[in-house]
Amino acid sequence: MRLRHILRSGPAALAIMLAPLAVAVPACGSGCSAELHVDPVEVQGKGRPRVDLDLSARITDDGRAVDGVEVEFYGIGPGGVIVGTATSDGEGVARLHATGALGPDSINGRQADKWTAYRVKVSVLQHSRPAADTICAGQADAGFRFVP
């Protein structure tokens, strides 16, 4: 199909042409059994100018750990941002380690002392069918406290 014909045919034709480029996305209806699990975190800065940040999340589908799922981590509160991404291991745990991520300002680490929570979400783009089946998992939030 030529591009001009695809565009005149509408979004459905374009979606059909693009479909082979992405992992299949499951329907996110009532049949989703994927879940994210997180625990509250407290980080003690102890007066250091920059502090490493370690966060983790566990992804399961129907109670079983899922390997290879890309998970996004966010700081929630004033100045909250995406902190990073990590891929789950064989135990379904995605571990994010951000060196020097917390500190006095946005250049020398995120000023996170006003964050109240962190959020995790399954990334929309996945690299395998089992990982793609977890896209329907709802986001998960947990308490977060940074004491500079």
C-alpha positions as a Markdown table, in Angstrom:
| # | Residue | x | y | z |
|---|---|---|---|---|
| 1 | Met | 0.0 | 0.0 | 0.0 |
| 2 | Arg | 1.2 | 3.4 | -0.8 |
| 3 | Leu | 1.3 | 6.0 | 2.0 |
| 4 | Arg | -1.2 | 8.4 | 0.3 |
| 5 | His | -3.7 | 5.5 | 0.0 |
| 6 | Ile | -3.2 | 4.5 | 3.7 |
| 7 | Leu | -3.8 | 8.1 | 4.9 |
| 8 | Arg | -7.0 | 8.4 | 2.8 |
| 9 | Ser | -8.2 | 5.1 | 4.1 |
| 10 | Gly | -8.2 | 6.4 | 7.7 |
| 11 | Pro | -6.6 | 5.5 | 11.0 |
| 12 | Ala | -7.5 | 1.8 | 10.8 |
| 13 | Ala | -5.5 | 1.3 | 7.7 |
| 14 | Leu | -2.5 | 3.1 | 9.3 |
| 15 | Ala | -2.8 | 0.9 | 12.4 |
| 16 | Ile | -2.8 | -2.2 | 10.3 |
| 17 | Met | 0.4 | -1.1 | 8.5 |
| 18 | Leu | 2.1 | -0.2 | 11.9 |
| 19 | Ala | 0.9 | -3.3 | 13.8 |
| 20 | Pro | 3.9 | -5.5 | 12.9 |
| 21 | Leu | 6.3 | -2.9 | 14.4 |
| 22 | Ala | 5.0 | -3.3 | 18.0 |
| 23 | Val | 4.4 | -6.0 | 20.5 |
| 24 | Ala | 0.7 | -6.9 | 20.7 |
| 25 | Val | -1.2 | -4.9 | 23.3 |
| 26 | Pro | -3.8 | -7.0 | 25.2 |
| 27 | Ala | -7.2 | -5.7 | 25.9 |
| 28 | Cys | -7.3 | -4.0 | 29.3 |
| 29 | Gly | -10.8 | -5.1 | 30.2 |
| 30 | Ser | -12.0 | -7.0 | 33.2 |
| 31 | Gly | -9.8 | -10.0 | 32.4 |
| 32 | Cys | -6.5 | -8.4 | 33.5 |
| 33 | Ser | -4.8 | -10.2 | 36.3 |
| 34 | Ala | -1.5 | -8.2 | 36.3 |
| 35 | Glu | -0.6 | -6.3 | 39.4 |
| 36 | Leu | 2.2 | -4.0 | 40.6 |
| 37 | His | 3.3 | -4.1 | 44.2 |
| 38 | Val | 5.4 | -1.4 | 46.0 |
| 39 | Asp | 6.4 | -0.6 | 49.6 |
| 40 | Pro | 6.9 | 2.8 | 51.3 |
| 41 | Val | 10.4 | 4.2 | 51.2 |
| 42 | Glu | 12.3 | 6.6 | 53.5 |
| 43 | Val | 15.7 | 7.9 | 52.4 |
| 44 | Gln | 18.0 | 9.5 | 54.9 |
| 45 | Gly | 20.4 | 12.0 | 53.4 |
| 46 | Lys | 22.3 | 12.6 | 56.6 |
| 47 | Gly | 23.5 | 16.0 | 55.4 |
| 48 | Arg | 25.2 | 14.7 | 52.3 |
| 49 | Pro | 25.1 | 16.9 | 49.2 |
| 50 | Arg | 23.8 | 14.1 | 46.9 |
| 51 | Val | 22.1 | 10.8 | 47.8 |
| 52 | Asp | 21.5 | 7.7 | 45.8 |
| 53 | Leu | 17.9 | 6.6 | 45.3 |
| 54 | Asp | 16.8 | 2.9 | 45.3 |
| 55 | Leu | 13.3 | 2.0 | 44.5 |
| 56 | Ser | 11.7 | -1.3 | 43.6 |
| 57 | Ala | 8.4 | -2.7 | 42.3 |
| 58 | Arg | 7.2 | -6.3 | 41.8 |
| 59 | Ile | 5.0 | -7.3 | 38.9 |
| 60 | Thr | 2.9 | -10.4 | 38.9 |
| 61 | Asp | 0.3 | -11.8 | 36.5 |
| 62 | Asp | -2.2 | -14.1 | 38.0 |
| 63 | Gly | 0.0 | -14.3 | 41.1 |
| 64 | Arg | 3.2 | -15.4 | 39.1 |
| 65 | Ala | 6.3 | -13.2 | 38.7 |
| 66 | Val | 6.8 | -11.7 | 35.3 |
| 67 | Asp | 10.3 | -11.3 | 33.9 |
| 68 | Gly | 11.3 | -8.6 | 31.4 |
| 69 | Val | 8.7 | -6.0 | 32.2 |
| 70 | Glu | 9.8 | -2.3 | 31.7 |
| 71 | Val | 8.5 | -0.3 | 34.7 |
| 72 | Glu | 8.5 | 3.5 | 35.1 |
| 73 | Phe | 9.2 | 5.2 | 38.5 |
| 74 | Tyr | 7.9 | 8.7 | 39.3 |
| 75 | Gly | 8.4 | 11.0 | 42.3 |
| 76 | Ile | 5.0 | 12.5 | 43.4 |
| 77 | Gly | 4.6 | 15.9 | 44.9 |
| 78 | Pro | 6.0 | 19.4 | 44.2 |
| 79 | Gly | 8.8 | 19.1 | 41.7 |
| 80 | Gly | 8.0 | 15.4 | 41.1 |
| 81 | Val | 9.3 | 13.9 | 37.9 |
| 82 | Ile | 10.0 | 10.6 | 36.2 |
| 83 | Val | 12.9 | 9.2 | 38.1 |
| 84 | Gly | 13.8 | 6.4 | 35.8 |
| 85 | Thr | 12.9 | 3.0 | 34.4 |
| 86 | Ala | 14.0 | -0.6 | 35.3 |
| 87 | Thr | 13.2 | -4.1 | 33.9 |
| 88 | Ser | 11.9 | -6.8 | 36.1 |
| 89 | Asp | 14.0 | -9.9 | 36.8 |
| 90 | Gly | 13.1 | -13.6 | 37.2 |
| 91 | Glu | 11.4 | -12.8 | 40.5 |
| 92 | Gly | 9.3 | -10.1 | 38.9 |
| 93 | Val | 11.2 | -7.3 | 40.7 |
| 94 | Ala | 12.2 | -4.1 | 38.9 |
| 95 | Arg | 15.0 | -2.4 | 40.8 |
| 96 | Leu | 15.8 | 1.2 | 40.1 |
| 97 | His | 19.2 | 2.6 | 41.3 |
| 98 | Ala | 19.7 | 6.3 | 40.6 |
| 99 | Thr | 23.2 | 7.5 | 41.6 |
| 100 | Gly | 23.1 | 11.0 | 43.2 |
| 101 | Ala | 19.5 | 11.4 | 42.3 |
| 102 | Leu | 18.5 | 13.3 | 45.5 |
| 103 | Gly | 20.1 | 16.6 | 46.6 |
| 104 | Pro | 19.7 | 20.3 | 47.1 |
| 105 | Asp | 18.4 | 21.2 | 43.6 |
| 106 | Ser | 17.5 | 19.9 | 40.2 |
| 107 | Ile | 21.1 | 20.1 | 38.9 |
| 108 | Asn | 22.7 | 18.4 | 42.0 |
| 109 | Gly | 20.0 | 15.8 | 42.4 |
| 110 | Arg | 16.2 | 16.2 | 42.8 |
| 111 | Gln | 15.1 | 18.3 | 45.7 |
| 112 | Ala | 12.6 | 15.6 | 46.9 |
| 113 | Asp | 12.0 | 16.6 | 50.5 |
| 114 | Lys | 8.4 | 17.6 | 49.5 |
| 115 | Trp | 7.6 | 14.4 | 47.6 |
| 116 | Thr | 4.9 | 12.5 | 49.4 |
| 117 | Ala | 4.8 | 9.3 | 47.4 |
| 118 | Tyr | 6.3 | 7.5 | 44.4 |
| 119 | Arg | 4.4 | 5.9 | 41.6 |
| 120 | Val | 5.2 | 3.0 | 39.4 |
| 121 | Lys | 3.5 | 2.1 | 36.0 |
| 122 | Val | 4.1 | -0.5 | 33.5 |
| 123 | Ser | 5.6 | 1.1 | 30.4 |
| 124 | Val | 3.4 | 0.9 | 27.3 |
| 125 | Leu | 6.2 | -0.4 | 25.1 |
| 126 | Gln | 7.3 | -3.9 | 26.0 |
| 127 | His | 9.7 | -6.4 | 24.3 |
| 128 | Ser | 8.0 | -9.7 | 24.8 |
| 129 | Arg | 4.5 | -11.1 | 24.8 |
| 130 | Pro | 4.4 | -12.0 | 28.5 |
| 131 | Ala | 5.6 | -8.5 | 29.3 |
| 132 | Ala | 3.0 | -6.9 | 27.0 |
| 133 | Asp | 0.3 | -8.9 | 28.8 |
| 134 | Thr | 1.0 | -6.8 | 31.9 |
| 135 | Ile | 0.3 | -3.4 | 30.3 |
| 136 | Cys | -3.2 | -3.5 | 31.8 |
| 137 | Ala | -1.8 | -3.5 | 35.4 |
| 138 | Gly | -2.9 | -0.4 | 37.2 |
| 139 | Gln | -0.4 | 2.0 | 38.6 |
| 140 | Ala | 0.8 | 1.6 | 42.2 |
| 141 | Asp | 1.7 | 4.3 | 44.7 |
| 142 | Ala | 3.6 | 4.0 | 48.0 |
| 143 | Gly | 4.6 | 6.6 | 50.6 |
| 144 | Phe | 8.0 | 8.3 | 50.1 |
| 145 | Arg | 10.0 | 10.5 | 52.5 |
| 146 | Phe | 13.3 | 12.1 | 51.9 |
| 147 | Val | 15.1 | 13.6 | 54.9 |
| 148 | Pro | 18.0 | 15.7 | 53.7 |
